[in-house]
Amino acid sequence: MRSRHMSTPLLRLLGVNCAAGIAVAMLAVGGLLALNPLLRGLILDDHSPGVALALLTGGFAVTFASAVMGSAVMRLGED
């Protein structure tokens, strides 16, 4: 049974694009930590690295998800 909210085309569009933006953010944070040993060391040597990773990932996720959802909404009139 499909959810009533996911049957709405606009909410489905925003949900799919939000998930894509969060996936891009996770890849960006992973790439940043893989390519920058100083940042990785700074975060992982802290007494609570989970907080720093959560804040970094949360900021990236909000930024990228908003950008992807905004571009999807702006492209609605192009079809």
C-alpha positions in Angstrom: 0.0 0.0 0.0 1.5 3.4 -1.0 1.6 6.2 1.4 -0.8 9.1 0.7 2.1 11.6 0.9 4.3 9.7 -1.6 1.5 9.6 -4.2 1.7 13.4 -4.5 4.1 14.1 -7.4 5.6 17.2 -5.8 6.4 15.5 -2.5 7.8 12.5 -4.4 10.0 14.8 -6.5 11.3 16.6 -3.4 11.8 13.4 -1.5 13.8 11.7 -4.2 15.9 14.8 -4.8 16.5 15.3 -1.1 17.8 11.7 -0.8 20.1 12.4 -3.8 21.4 15.5 -2.2 22.1 13.7 1.0 23.9 11.0 -0.9 26.1 13.6 -2.6 26.8 15.2 0.8 27.9 11.9 2.3 30.2 11.3 -0.7 31.6 14.8 -0.3 32.3 14.3 3.4 33.9 10.9 2.8 36.0 12.4 0.0 37.0 15.3 2.1 38.1 13.1 5.0 39.9 10.7 2.6 41.8 13.4 0.8 42.6 15.7 3.7 44.7 13.9 6.3 45.0 17.0 8.5 41.2 17.4 8.8 40.8 13.7 9.3 43.4 13.7 12.1 41.8 16.8 13.7 38.4 15.2 13.8 39.4 11.6 14.8 41.9 12.7 17.5 39.1 14.7 19.3 37.6 13.1 22.4 34.2 13.1 20.7 34.7 12.6 16.9 31.0 11.7 16.4 29.8 15.2 17.2 32.2 16.8 14.8 31.3 14.3 12.0 27.6 14.8 12.7 27.9 18.5 12.5 30.0 18.4 9.3 27.8 15.9 7.7 24.6 17.7 8.7 25.8 21.0 7.3 26.8 19.3 4.0 23.5 17.4 3.9 21.4 20.5 4.4 23.4 22.5 1.8 23.5 19.8 -0.9 19.9 18.6 -0.4 18.6 22.2 -0.6 20.6 22.8 -3.8 19.4 19.6 -5.5 15.7 20.2 -4.4 15.9 23.8 -5.5 17.3 22.9 -8.9 14.6 20.2 -9.3 11.8 22.7 -8.5 13.3 25.3 -10.9 13.3 22.7 -13.7 9.6 22.0 -13.4 8.6 24.4 -16.0 11.1 23.3 -18.6 9.3 20.1 -19.7 
